[in-house]
Amino acid sequence: MGIGAGIFLIVVGAILTFAVNVSSDAVNLDLIGWIMMGAGLVALLVGLIMNAQRSNTSHREVVERRERGTEPPPA
């Protein structure tokens, strides 16, 4: 999951927790909303950590050079 998915889960969880006022004996929408907000927060933190690690990588270019005079003369 990335940063966008984490934000999406937080938003949907907040809507279920704070904006929906439907009572049901089978499903507790408040609890589902809190779980979705927690999962969204975890996904957001993991996405931010992965982006931070990706930007700290270093790249090194290796160039092989062959000196003239070190090759054996052609036969």
mmCIF file of the N, C-alpha and C atoms, coordinates in Angstrom:
data_MODEL
# 
_entry.id   MODEL 
# 
loop_
_atom_site.group_PDB 
_atom_site.id 
_atom_site.type_symbol 
_atom_site.label_atom_id 
_atom_site.label_alt_id 
_atom_site.label_comp_id 
_atom_site.label_asym_id 
_atom_site.label_entity_id 
_atom_site.label_seq_id 
_atom_site.pdbx_PDB_ins_code 
_atom_site.Cartn_x 
_atom_site.Cartn_y 
_atom_site.Cartn_z 
_atom_site.occupancy 
_atom_site.B_iso_or_equiv 
_atom_site.pdbx_formal_charge 
_atom_site.auth_seq_id 
_atom_site.auth_comp_id 
_atom_site.auth_asym_id 
_atom_site.auth_atom_id 
_atom_site.pdbx_PDB_model_num 
ATOM 1   N N  . MET A 1 1  ? 0.841   -1.180  0.000   1.00 0.00 ? 1  MET A N  1 
ATOM 2   C CA . MET A 1 1  ? 0.000   0.000   0.000   1.00 0.00 ? 1  MET A CA 1 
ATOM 3   C C  . MET A 1 1  ? 0.876   1.230   0.000   1.00 0.00 ? 1  MET A C  1 
ATOM 4   N N  . GLY A 1 2  ? 0.383   2.246   -0.586  1.00 0.00 ? 2  GLY A N  1 
ATOM 5   C CA . GLY A 1 2  ? 1.143   3.478   -0.631  1.00 0.00 ? 2  GLY A CA 1 
ATOM 6   C C  . GLY A 1 2  ? 0.516   4.565   0.217   1.00 0.00 ? 2  GLY A C  1 
ATOM 7   N N  . ILE A 1 3  ? 1.008   5.757   0.002   1.00 0.00 ? 3  ILE A N  1 
ATOM 8   C CA . ILE A 1 3  ? 0.535   6.897   0.769   1.00 0.00 ? 3  ILE A CA 1 
ATOM 9   C C  . ILE A 1 3  ? -0.932  7.188   0.444   1.00 0.00 ? 3  ILE A C  1 
ATOM 10  N N  . GLY A 1 4  ? -1.294  7.099   -0.822  1.00 0.00 ? 4  GLY A N  1 
ATOM 11  C CA . GLY A 1 4  ? -2.674  7.368   -1.227  1.00 0.00 ? 4  GLY A CA 1 
ATOM 12  C C  . GLY A 1 4  ? -3.667  6.387   -0.625  1.00 0.00 ? 4  GLY A C  1 
ATOM 13  N N  . ALA A 1 5  ? -3.302  5.120   -0.570  1.00 0.00 ? 5  ALA A N  1 
ATOM 14  C CA . ALA A 1 5  ? -4.189  4.120   0.022   1.00 0.00 ? 5  ALA A CA 1 
ATOM 15  C C  . ALA A 1 5  ? -4.349  4.361   1.514   1.00 0.00 ? 5  ALA A C  1 
ATOM 16  N N  . GLY A 1 6  ? -3.294  4.776   2.173   1.00 0.00 ? 6  GLY A N  1 
ATOM 17  C CA . GLY A 1 6  ? -3.378  5.085   3.598   1.00 0.00 ? 6  GLY A CA 1 
ATOM 18  C C  . GLY A 1 6  ? -4.308  6.255   3.867   1.00 0.00 ? 6  GLY A C  1 
ATOM 19  N N  . ILE A 1 7  ? -4.191  7.298   3.067   1.00 0.00 ? 7  ILE A N  1 
ATOM 20  C CA . ILE A 1 7  ? -5.078  8.457   3.222   1.00 0.00 ? 7  ILE A CA 1 
ATOM 21  C C  . ILE A 1 7  ? -6.527  8.057   2.941   1.00 0.00 ? 7  ILE A C  1 
ATOM 22  N N  . PHE A 1 8  ? -6.733  7.227   1.932   1.00 0.00 ? 8  PHE A N  1 
ATOM 23  C CA . PHE A 1 8  ? -8.080  6.760   1.607   1.00 0.00 ? 8  PHE A CA 1 
ATOM 24  C C  . PHE A 1 8  ? -8.689  5.988   2.775   1.00 0.00 ? 8  PHE A C  1 
ATOM 25  N N  . LEU A 1 9  ? -7.919  5.085   3.386   1.00 0.00 ? 9  LEU A N  1 
ATOM 26  C CA . LEU A 1 9  ? -8.440  4.317   4.516   1.00 0.00 ? 9  LEU A CA 1 
ATOM 27  C C  . LEU A 1 9  ? -8.757  5.222   5.704   1.00 0.00 ? 9  LEU A C  1 
ATOM 28  N N  . ILE A 1 10 ? -7.935  6.213   5.950   1.00 0.00 ? 10 ILE A N  1 
ATOM 29  C CA . ILE A 1 10 ? -8.193  7.138   7.053   1.00 0.00 ? 10 ILE A CA 1 
ATOM 30  C C  . ILE A 1 10 ? -9.483  7.909   6.804   1.00 0.00 ? 10 ILE A C  1 
ATOM 31  N N  . VAL A 1 11 ? -9.680  8.386   5.590   1.00 0.00 ? 11 VAL A N  1 
ATOM 32  C CA . VAL A 1 11 ? -10.879 9.171   5.266   1.00 0.00 ? 11 VAL A CA 1 
ATOM 33  C C  . VAL A 1 11 ? -12.139 8.315   5.365   1.00 0.00 ? 11 VAL A C  1 
ATOM 34  N N  . VAL A 1 12 ? -12.124 7.124   4.791   1.00 0.00 ? 12 VAL A N  1 
ATOM 35  C CA . VAL A 1 12 ? -13.304 6.258   4.836   1.00 0.00 ? 12 VAL A CA 1 
ATOM 36  C C  . VAL A 1 12 ? -13.590 5.828   6.280   1.00 0.00 ? 12 VAL A C  1 
ATOM 37  N N  . GLY A 1 13 ? -12.541 5.532   7.037   1.00 0.00 ? 13 GLY A N  1 
ATOM 38  C CA . GLY A 1 13 ? -12.737 5.170   8.441   1.00 0.00 ? 13 GLY A CA 1 
ATOM 39  C C  . GLY A 1 13 ? -13.315 6.311   9.256   1.00 0.00 ? 13 GLY A C  1 
ATOM 40  N N  . ALA A 1 14 ? -12.870 7.535   9.009   1.00 0.00 ? 14 ALA A N  1 
ATOM 41  C CA . ALA A 1 14 ? -13.414 8.687   9.722   1.00 0.00 ? 14 ALA A CA 1 
ATOM 42  C C  . ALA A 1 14 ? -14.876 8.919   9.346   1.00 0.00 ? 14 ALA A C  1 
ATOM 43  N N  . ILE A 1 15 ? -15.213 8.711   8.084   1.00 0.00 ? 15 ILE A N  1 
ATOM 44  C CA . ILE A 1 15 ? -16.614 8.862   7.676   1.00 0.00 ? 15 ILE A CA 1 
ATOM 45  C C  . ILE A 1 15 ? -17.481 7.823   8.379   1.00 0.00 ? 15 ILE A C  1 
ATOM 46  N N  . LEU A 1 16 ? -17.012 6.579   8.429   1.00 0.00 ? 16 LEU A N  1 
ATOM 47  C CA . LEU A 1 16 ? -17.799 5.533   9.098   1.00 0.00 ? 16 LEU A CA 1 
ATOM 48  C C  . LEU A 1 16 ? -17.925 5.799   10.591  1.00 0.00 ? 16 LEU A C  1 
ATOM 49  N N  . THR A 1 17 ? -16.883 6.314   11.203  1.00 0.00 ? 17 THR A N  1 
ATOM 50  C CA . THR A 1 17 ? -16.905 6.521   12.646  1.00 0.00 ? 17 THR A CA 1 
ATOM 51  C C  . THR A 1 17 ? -17.721 7.736   13.050  1.00 0.00 ? 17 THR A C  1 
ATOM 52  N N  . PHE A 1 18 ? -17.521 8.858   12.374  1.00 0.00 ? 18 PHE A N  1 
ATOM 53  C CA . PHE A 1 18 ? -18.084 10.116  12.848  1.00 0.00 ? 18 PHE A CA 1 
ATOM 54  C C  . PHE A 1 18 ? -19.322 10.594  12.085  1.00 0.00 ? 18 PHE A C  1 
ATOM 55  N N  . ALA A 1 19 ? -19.537 10.154  10.858  1.00 0.00 ? 19 ALA A N  1 
ATOM 56  C CA . ALA A 1 19 ? -20.615 10.721  10.058  1.00 0.00 ? 19 ALA A CA 1 
ATOM 57  C C  . ALA A 1 19 ? -21.796 9.781   9.852   1.00 0.00 ? 19 ALA A C  1 
ATOM 58  N N  . VAL A 1 20 ? -21.583 8.494   9.947   1.00 0.00 ? 20 VAL A N  1 
ATOM 59  C CA . VAL A 1 20 ? -22.668 7.548   9.706   1.00 0.00 ? 20 VAL A CA 1 
ATOM 60  C C  . VAL A 1 20 ? -23.317 7.210   11.037  1.00 0.00 ? 20 VAL A C  1 
ATOM 61  N N  . ASN A 1 21 ? -24.616 7.440   11.127  1.00 0.00 ? 21 ASN A N  1 
ATOM 62  C CA . ASN A 1 21 ? -25.359 7.161   12.357  1.00 0.00 ? 21 ASN A CA 1 
ATOM 63  C C  . ASN A 1 21 ? -26.380 6.058   12.131  1.00 0.00 ? 21 ASN A C  1 
ATOM 64  N N  . VAL A 1 22 ? -25.911 4.901   11.715  1.00 0.00 ? 22 VAL A N  1 
ATOM 65  C CA . VAL A 1 22 ? -26.776 3.757   11.495  1.00 0.00 ? 22 VAL A CA 1 
ATOM 66  C C  . VAL A 1 22 ? -26.451 2.724   12.563  1.00 0.00 ? 22 VAL A C  1 
ATOM 67  N N  . SER A 1 23 ? -27.476 2.244   13.243  1.00 0.00 ? 23 SER A N  1 
ATOM 68  C CA . SER A 1 23 ? -27.238 1.223   14.261  1.00 0.00 ? 23 SER A CA 1 
ATOM 69  C C  . SER A 1 23 ? -27.641 -0.145  13.710  1.00 0.00 ? 23 SER A C  1 
ATOM 70  N N  . SER A 1 24 ? -26.787 -1.099  13.957  1.00 0.00 ? 24 SER A N  1 
ATOM 71  C CA . SER A 1 24 ? -27.039 -2.456  13.497  1.00 0.00 ? 24 SER A CA 1 
ATOM 72  C C  . SER A 1 24 ? -26.530 -3.417  14.557  1.00 0.00 ? 24 SER A C  1 
ATOM 73  N N  . ASP A 1 25 ? -27.269 -4.499  14.772  1.00 0.00 ? 25 ASP A N  1 
ATOM 74  C CA . ASP A 1 25 ? -26.825 -5.487  15.757  1.00 0.00 ? 25 ASP A CA 1 
ATOM 75  C C  . ASP A 1 25 ? -25.719 -6.376  15.195  1.00 0.00 ? 25 ASP A C  1 
ATOM 76  N N  . ALA A 1 26 ? -25.663 -6.530  13.891  1.00 0.00 ? 26 ALA A N  1 
ATOM 77  C CA . ALA A 1 26 ? -24.700 -7.442  13.281  1.00 0.00 ? 26 ALA A CA 1 
ATOM 78  C C  . ALA A 1 26 ? -23.331 -6.789  13.080  1.00 0.00 ? 26 ALA A C  1 
ATOM 79  N N  . VAL A 1 27 ? -23.316 -5.482  12.772  1.00 0.00 ? 27 VAL A N  1 
ATOM 80  C CA . VAL A 1 27 ? -22.058 -4.819  12.420  1.00 0.00 ? 27 VAL A CA 1 
ATOM 81  C C  . VAL A 1 27 ? -21.931 -3.534  13.232  1.00 0.00 ? 27 VAL A C  1 
ATOM 82  N N  . ASN A 1 28 ? -20.769 -3.345  13.851  1.00 0.00 ? 28 ASN A N  1 
ATOM 83  C CA . ASN A 1 28 ? -20.495 -2.112  14.569  1.00 0.00 ? 28 ASN A CA 1 
ATOM 84  C C  . ASN A 1 28 ? -19.657 -1.211  13.653  1.00 0.00 ? 28 ASN A C  1 
ATOM 85  N N  . LEU A 1 29 ? -20.311 -0.242  13.021  1.00 0.00 ? 29 LEU A N  1 
ATOM 86  C CA . LEU A 1 29 ? -19.618 0.602   12.053  1.00 0.00 ? 29 LEU A CA 1 
ATOM 87  C C  . LEU A 1 29 ? -18.589 1.512   12.708  1.00 0.00 ? 29 LEU A C  1 
ATOM 88  N N  . ASP A 1 30 ? -18.810 1.881   13.963  1.00 0.00 ? 30 ASP A N  1 
ATOM 89  C CA . ASP A 1 30 ? -17.809 2.694   14.659  1.00 0.00 ? 30 ASP A CA 1 
ATOM 90  C C  . ASP A 1 30 ? -16.491 1.932   14.811  1.00 0.00 ? 30 ASP A C  1 
ATOM 91  N N  . LEU A 1 31 ? -16.578 0.675   15.204  1.00 0.00 ? 31 LEU A N  1 
ATOM 92  C CA . LEU A 1 31 ? -15.378 -0.137  15.367  1.00 0.00 ? 31 LEU A CA 1 
ATOM 93  C C  . LEU A 1 31 ? -14.674 -0.360  14.031  1.00 0.00 ? 31 LEU A C  1 
ATOM 94  N N  . ILE A 1 32 ? -15.440 -0.629  12.984  1.00 0.00 ? 32 ILE A N  1 
ATOM 95  C CA . ILE A 1 32 ? -14.848 -0.802  11.657  1.00 0.00 ? 32 ILE A CA 1 
ATOM 96  C C  . ILE A 1 32 ? -14.152 0.482   11.211  1.00 0.00 ? 32 ILE A C  1 
ATOM 97  N N  . GLY A 1 33 ? -14.761 1.621   11.497  1.00 0.00 ? 33 GLY A N  1 
ATOM 98  C CA . GLY A 1 33 ? -14.148 2.900   11.161  1.00 0.00 ? 33 GLY A CA 1 
ATOM 99  C C  . GLY A 1 33 ? -12.835 3.114   11.885  1.00 0.00 ? 33 GLY A C  1 
ATOM 100 N N  . TRP A 1 34 ? -12.802 2.807   13.191  1.00 0.00 ? 34 TRP A N  1 
ATOM 101 C CA . TRP A 1 34 ? -11.555 2.958   13.946  1.00 0.00 ? 34 TRP A CA 1 
ATOM 102 C C  . TRP A 1 34 ? -10.471 2.014   13.424  1.00 0.00 ? 34 TRP A C  1 
ATOM 103 N N  . ILE A 1 35 ? -10.863 0.794   13.082  1.00 0.00 ? 35 ILE A N  1 
ATOM 104 C CA . ILE A 1 35 ? -9.890  -0.166  12.536  1.00 0.00 ? 35 ILE A CA 1 
ATOM 105 C C  . ILE A 1 35 ? -9.349  0.332   11.201  1.00 0.00 ? 35 ILE A C  1 
ATOM 106 N N  . MET A 1 36 ? -10.227 0.868   10.359  1.00 0.00 ? 36 MET A N  1 
ATOM 107 C CA . MET A 1 36 ? -9.768  1.383   9.063   1.00 0.00 ? 36 MET A CA 1 
ATOM 108 C C  . MET A 1 36 ? -8.846  2.587   9.239   1.00 0.00 ? 36 MET A C  1 
ATOM 109 N N  . MET A 1 37 ? -9.144  3.455   10.205  1.00 0.00 ? 37 MET A N  1 
ATOM 110 C CA . MET A 1 37 ? -8.257  4.597   10.449  1.00 0.00 ? 37 MET A CA 1 
ATOM 111 C C  . MET A 1 37 ? -6.891  4.135   10.962  1.00 0.00 ? 37 MET A C  1 
ATOM 112 N N  . GLY A 1 38 ? -6.878  3.111   11.815  1.00 0.00 ? 38 GLY A N  1 
ATOM 113 C CA . GLY A 1 38 ? -5.604  2.569   12.293  1.00 0.00 ? 38 GLY A CA 1 
ATOM 114 C C  . GLY A 1 38 ? -4.797  1.934   11.175  1.00 0.00 ? 38 GLY A C  1 
ATOM 115 N N  . ALA A 1 39 ? -5.471  1.160   10.323  1.00 0.00 ? 39 ALA A N  1 
ATOM 116 C CA . ALA A 1 39 ? -4.781  0.539   9.188   1.00 0.00 ? 39 ALA A CA 1 
ATOM 117 C C  . ALA A 1 39 ? -4.285  1.604   8.218   1.00 0.00 ? 39 ALA A C  1 
ATOM 118 N N  . GLY A 1 40 ? -5.059  2.664   8.018   1.00 0.00 ? 40 GLY A N  1 
ATOM 119 C CA . GLY A 1 40 ? -4.626  3.760   7.150   1.00 0.00 ? 40 GLY A CA 1 
ATOM 120 C C  . GLY A 1 40 ? -3.415  4.474   7.698   1.00 0.00 ? 40 GLY A C  1 
ATOM 121 N N  . LEU A 1 41 ? -3.378  4.663   9.008   1.00 0.00 ? 41 LEU A N  1 
ATOM 122 C CA . LEU A 1 41 ? -2.221  5.300   9.630   1.00 0.00 ? 41 LEU A CA 1 
ATOM 123 C C  . LEU A 1 41 ? -0.965  4.446   9.467   1.00 0.00 ? 41 LEU A C  1 
ATOM 124 N N  . VAL A 1 42 ? -1.106  3.143   9.652   1.00 0.00 ? 42 VAL A N  1 
ATOM 125 C CA . VAL A 1 42 ? 0.038   2.236   9.464   1.00 0.00 ? 42 VAL A CA 1 
ATOM 126 C C  . VAL A 1 42 ? 0.505   2.269   8.009   1.00 0.00 ? 42 VAL A C  1 
ATOM 127 N N  . ALA A 1 43 ? -0.448  2.218   7.065   1.00 0.00 ? 43 ALA A N  1 
ATOM 128 C CA . ALA A 1 43 ? -0.079  2.249   5.643   1.00 0.00 ? 43 ALA A CA 1 
ATOM 129 C C  . ALA A 1 43 ? 0.589   3.570   5.280   1.00 0.00 ? 43 ALA A C  1 
ATOM 130 N N  . LEU A 1 44 ? 0.110   4.665   5.850   1.00 0.00 ? 44 LEU A N  1 
ATOM 131 C CA . LEU A 1 44 ? 0.706   5.969   5.587   1.00 0.00 ? 44 LEU A CA 1 
ATOM 132 C C  . LEU A 1 44 ? 2.138   6.036   6.116   1.00 0.00 ? 44 LEU A C  1 
ATOM 133 N N  . LEU A 1 45 ? 2.365   5.541   7.323   1.00 0.00 ? 45 LEU A N  1 
ATOM 134 C CA . LEU A 1 45 ? 3.715   5.547   7.890   1.00 0.00 ? 45 LEU A CA 1 
ATOM 135 C C  . LEU A 1 45 ? 4.664   4.653   7.101   1.00 0.00 ? 45 LEU A C  1 
ATOM 136 N N  . VAL A 1 46 ? 4.197   3.478   6.705   1.00 0.00 ? 46 VAL A N  1 
ATOM 137 C CA . VAL A 1 46 ? 5.043   2.576   5.907   1.00 0.00 ? 46 VAL A CA 1 
ATOM 138 C C  . VAL A 1 46 ? 5.378   3.206   4.562   1.00 0.00 ? 46 VAL A C  1 
ATOM 139 N N  . GLY A 1 47 ? 4.418   3.856   3.935   1.00 0.00 ? 47 GLY A N  1 
ATOM 140 C CA . GLY A 1 47 ? 4.670   4.523   2.667   1.00 0.00 ? 47 GLY A CA 1 
ATOM 141 C C  . GLY A 1 47 ? 5.670   5.652   2.794   1.00 0.00 ? 47 GLY A C  1 
ATOM 142 N N  . LEU A 1 48 ? 5.567   6.428   3.868   1.00 0.00 ? 48 LEU A N  1 
ATOM 143 C CA . LEU A 1 48 ? 6.525   7.513   4.081   1.00 0.00 ? 48 LEU A CA 1 
ATOM 144 C C  . LEU A 1 48 ? 7.931   6.983   4.352   1.00 0.00 ? 48 LEU A C  1 
ATOM 145 N N  . ILE A 1 49 ? 8.030   5.906   5.112   1.00 0.00 ? 49 ILE A N  1 
ATOM 146 C CA . ILE A 1 49 ? 9.349   5.311   5.396   1.00 0.00 ? 49 ILE A CA 1 
ATOM 147 C C  . ILE A 1 49 ? 9.962   4.755   4.115   1.00 0.00 ? 49 ILE A C  1 
ATOM 148 N N  . MET A 1 50 ? 9.151   4.094   3.294   1.00 0.00 ? 50 MET A N  1 
ATOM 149 C CA . MET A 1 50 ? 9.673   3.551   2.037   1.00 0.00 ? 50 MET A CA 1 
ATOM 150 C C  . MET A 1 50 ? 10.136  4.667   1.102   1.00 0.00 ? 50 MET A C  1 
ATOM 151 N N  . ASN A 1 51 ? 9.413   5.776   1.052   1.00 0.00 ? 51 ASN A N  1 
ATOM 152 C CA . ASN A 1 51 ? 9.847   6.899   0.222   1.00 0.00 ? 51 ASN A CA 1 
ATOM 153 C C  . ASN A 1 51 ? 11.131  7.522   0.743   1.00 0.00 ? 51 ASN A C  1 
ATOM 154 N N  . ALA A 1 52 ? 11.289  7.595   2.058   1.00 0.00 ? 52 ALA A N  1 
ATOM 155 C CA . ALA A 1 52 ? 12.508  8.150   2.628   1.00 0.00 ? 52 ALA A CA 1 
ATOM 156 C C  . ALA A 1 52 ? 13.711  7.267   2.309   1.00 0.00 ? 52 ALA A C  1 
ATOM 157 N N  . GLN A 1 53 ? 13.524  5.961   2.364   1.00 0.00 ? 53 GLN A N  1 
ATOM 158 C CA . GLN A 1 53 ? 14.622  5.055   2.041   1.00 0.00 ? 53 GLN A CA 1 
ATOM 159 C C  . GLN A 1 53 ? 14.967  5.117   0.562   1.00 0.00 ? 53 GLN A C  1 
ATOM 160 N N  . ARG A 1 54 ? 13.961  5.275   -0.283  1.00 0.00 ? 54 ARG A N  1 
ATOM 161 C CA . ARG A 1 54 ? 14.200  5.326   -1.721  1.00 0.00 ? 54 ARG A CA 1 
ATOM 162 C C  . ARG A 1 54 ? 14.995  6.567   -2.106  1.00 0.00 ? 54 ARG A C  1 
ATOM 163 N N  . SER A 1 55 ? 14.771  7.678   -1.405  1.00 0.00 ? 55 SER A N  1 
ATOM 164 C CA . SER A 1 55 ? 15.471  8.908   -1.763  1.00 0.00 ? 55 SER A CA 1 
ATOM 165 C C  . SER A 1 55 ? 16.897  8.938   -1.212  1.00 0.00 ? 55 SER A C  1 
ATOM 166 N N  . ASN A 1 56 ? 17.233  8.047   -0.288  1.00 0.00 ? 56 ASN A N  1 
ATOM 167 C CA . ASN A 1 56 ? 18.576  8.033   0.295   1.00 0.00 ? 56 ASN A CA 1 
ATOM 168 C C  . ASN A 1 56 ? 19.530  7.085   -0.423  1.00 0.00 ? 56 ASN A C  1 
ATOM 169 N N  . THR A 1 57 ? 19.108  6.453   -1.479  1.00 0.00 ? 57 THR A N  1 
ATOM 170 C CA . THR A 1 57 ? 20.001  5.540   -2.184  1.00 0.00 ? 57 THR A CA 1 
ATOM 171 C C  . THR A 1 57 ? 21.004  6.333   -3.001  1.00 0.00 ? 57 THR A C  1 
ATOM 172 N N  . SER A 1 58 ? 22.176  5.781   -3.142  1.00 0.00 ? 58 SER A N  1 
ATOM 173 C CA . SER A 1 58 ? 23.208  6.437   -3.949  1.00 0.00 ? 58 SER A CA 1 
ATOM 174 C C  . SER A 1 58 ? 23.541  5.547   -5.141  1.00 0.00 ? 58 SER A C  1 
ATOM 175 N N  . HIS A 1 59 ? 23.864  6.188   -6.218  1.00 0.00 ? 59 HIS A N  1 
ATOM 176 C CA . HIS A 1 59 ? 24.199  5.469   -7.438  1.00 0.00 ? 59 HIS A CA 1 
ATOM 177 C C  . HIS A 1 59 ? 25.628  5.806   -7.814  1.00 0.00 ? 59 HIS A C  1 
ATOM 178 N N  . ARG A 1 60 ? 26.366  4.793   -8.235  1.00 0.00 ? 60 ARG A N  1 
ATOM 179 C CA . ARG A 1 60 ? 27.752  4.997   -8.611  1.00 0.00 ? 60 ARG A CA 1 
ATOM 180 C C  . ARG A 1 60 ? 27.953  4.421   -10.000 1.00 0.00 ? 60 ARG A C  1 
ATOM 181 N N  . GLU A 1 61 ? 28.567  5.206   -10.841 1.00 0.00 ? 61 GLU A N  1 
ATOM 182 C CA . GLU A 1 61 ? 28.820  4.776   -12.201 1.00 0.00 ? 61 GLU A CA 1 
ATOM 183 C C  . GLU A 1 61 ? 30.243  4.236   -12.280 1.00 0.00 ? 61 GLU A C  1 
ATOM 184 N N  . VAL A 1 62 ? 30.378  3.040   -12.819 1.00 0.00 ? 62 VAL A N  1 
ATOM 185 C CA . VAL A 1 62 ? 31.688  2.409   -12.961 1.00 0.00 ? 62 VAL A CA 1 
ATOM 186 C C  . VAL A 1 62 ? 32.060  2.442   -14.437 1.00 0.00 ? 62 VAL A C  1 
ATOM 187 N N  . VAL A 1 63 ? 33.239  3.012   -14.723 1.00 0.00 ? 63 VAL A N  1 
ATOM 188 C CA . VAL A 1 63 ? 33.719  3.100   -16.099 1.00 0.00 ? 63 VAL A CA 1 
ATOM 189 C C  . VAL A 1 63 ? 35.042  2.352   -16.175 1.00 0.00 ? 63 VAL A C  1 
ATOM 190 N N  . GLU A 1 64 ? 35.113  1.380   -17.069 1.00 0.00 ? 64 GLU A N  1 
ATOM 191 C CA . GLU A 1 64 ? 36.349  0.644   -17.254 1.00 0.00 ? 64 GLU A CA 1 
ATOM 192 C C  . GLU A 1 64 ? 37.132  1.300   -18.384 1.00 0.00 ? 64 GLU A C  1 
ATOM 193 N N  . ARG A 1 65 ? 38.374  1.573   -18.118 1.00 0.00 ? 65 ARG A N  1 
ATOM 194 C CA . ARG A 1 65 ? 39.235  2.191   -19.141 1.00 0.00 ? 65 ARG A CA 1 
ATOM 195 C C  . ARG A 1 65 ? 40.398  1.258   -19.426 1.00 0.00 ? 65 ARG A C  1 
ATOM 196 N N  . ARG A 1 66 ? 40.746  1.180   -20.675 1.00 0.00 ? 66 ARG A N  1 
ATOM 197 C CA . ARG A 1 66 ? 41.855  0.338   -21.080 1.00 0.00 ? 66 ARG A CA 1 
ATOM 198 C C  . ARG A 1 66 ? 42.965  1.245   -21.579 1.00 0.00 ? 66 ARG A C  1 
ATOM 199 N N  . GLU A 1 67 ? 44.128  1.105   -21.000 1.00 0.00 ? 67 GLU A N  1 
ATOM 200 C CA . GLU A 1 67 ? 45.278  1.912   -21.385 1.00 0.00 ? 67 GLU A CA 1 
ATOM 201 C C  . GLU A 1 67 ? 45.892  1.380   -22.670 1.00 0.00 ? 67 GLU A C  1 
ATOM 202 N N  . ARG A 1 68 ? 46.301  2.275   -23.539 1.00 0.00 ? 68 ARG A N  1 
ATOM 203 C CA . ARG A 1 68 ? 47.012  1.853   -24.749 1.00 0.00 ? 68 ARG A CA 1 
ATOM 204 C C  . ARG A 1 68 ? 48.415  1.419   -24.366 1.00 0.00 ? 68 ARG A C  1 
ATOM 205 N N  . GLY A 1 69 ? 48.891  0.417   -25.004 1.00 0.00 ? 69 GLY A N  1 
ATOM 206 C CA . GLY A 1 69 ? 50.235  -0.048  -24.731 1.00 0.00 ? 69 GLY A CA 1 
ATOM 207 C C  . GLY A 1 69 ? 50.230  -1.246  -23.786 1.00 0.00 ? 69 GLY A C  1 
ATOM 208 N N  . THR A 1 70 ? 49.136  -1.518  -23.117 1.00 0.00 ? 70 THR A N  1 
ATOM 209 C CA . THR A 1 70 ? 49.086  -2.672  -22.245 1.00 0.00 ? 70 THR A CA 1 
ATOM 210 C C  . THR A 1 70 ? 48.572  -3.917  -22.956 1.00 0.00 ? 70 THR A C  1 
ATOM 211 N N  . GLU A 1 71 ? 48.014  -3.722  -24.157 1.00 0.00 ? 71 GLU A N  1 
ATOM 212 C CA . GLU A 1 71 ? 47.535  -4.845  -24.932 1.00 0.00 ? 71 GLU A CA 1 
ATOM 213 C C  . GLU A 1 71 ? 48.723  -5.462  -25.695 1.00 0.00 ? 71 GLU A C  1 
ATOM 214 N N  . PRO A 1 72 ? 48.712  -6.756  -25.893 1.00 0.00 ? 72 PRO A N  1 
ATOM 215 C CA . PRO A 1 72 ? 49.787  -7.354  -26.698 1.00 0.00 ? 72 PRO A CA 1 
ATOM 216 C C  . PRO A 1 72 ? 49.653  -6.895  -28.159 1.00 0.00 ? 72 PRO A C  1 
ATOM 217 N N  . PRO A 1 73 ? 50.772  -6.736  -28.856 1.00 0.00 ? 73 PRO A N  1 
ATOM 218 C CA . PRO A 1 73 ? 50.703  -6.304  -30.251 1.00 0.00 ? 73 PRO A CA 1 
ATOM 219 C C  . PRO A 1 73 ? 49.996  -7.339  -31.119 1.00 0.00 ? 73 PRO A C  1 
ATOM 220 N N  . PRO A 1 74 ? 49.311  -6.897  -32.148 1.00 0.00 ? 74 PRO A N  1 
ATOM 221 C CA . PRO A 1 74 ? 48.607  -7.855  -33.022 1.00 0.00 ? 74 PRO A CA 1 
ATOM 222 C C  . PRO A 1 74 ? 49.593  -8.750  -33.739 1.00 0.00 ? 74 PRO A C  1 
ATOM 223 N N  . ALA A 1 75 ? 49.205  -9.963  -33.984 1.00 0.00 ? 75 ALA A N  1 
ATOM 224 C CA . ALA A 1 75 ? 50.097  -10.951 -34.619 1.00 0.00 ? 75 ALA A CA 1 
ATOM 225 C C  . ALA A 1 75 ? 50.176  -10.785 -36.106 1.00 0.00 ? 75 ALA A C  1 
# 
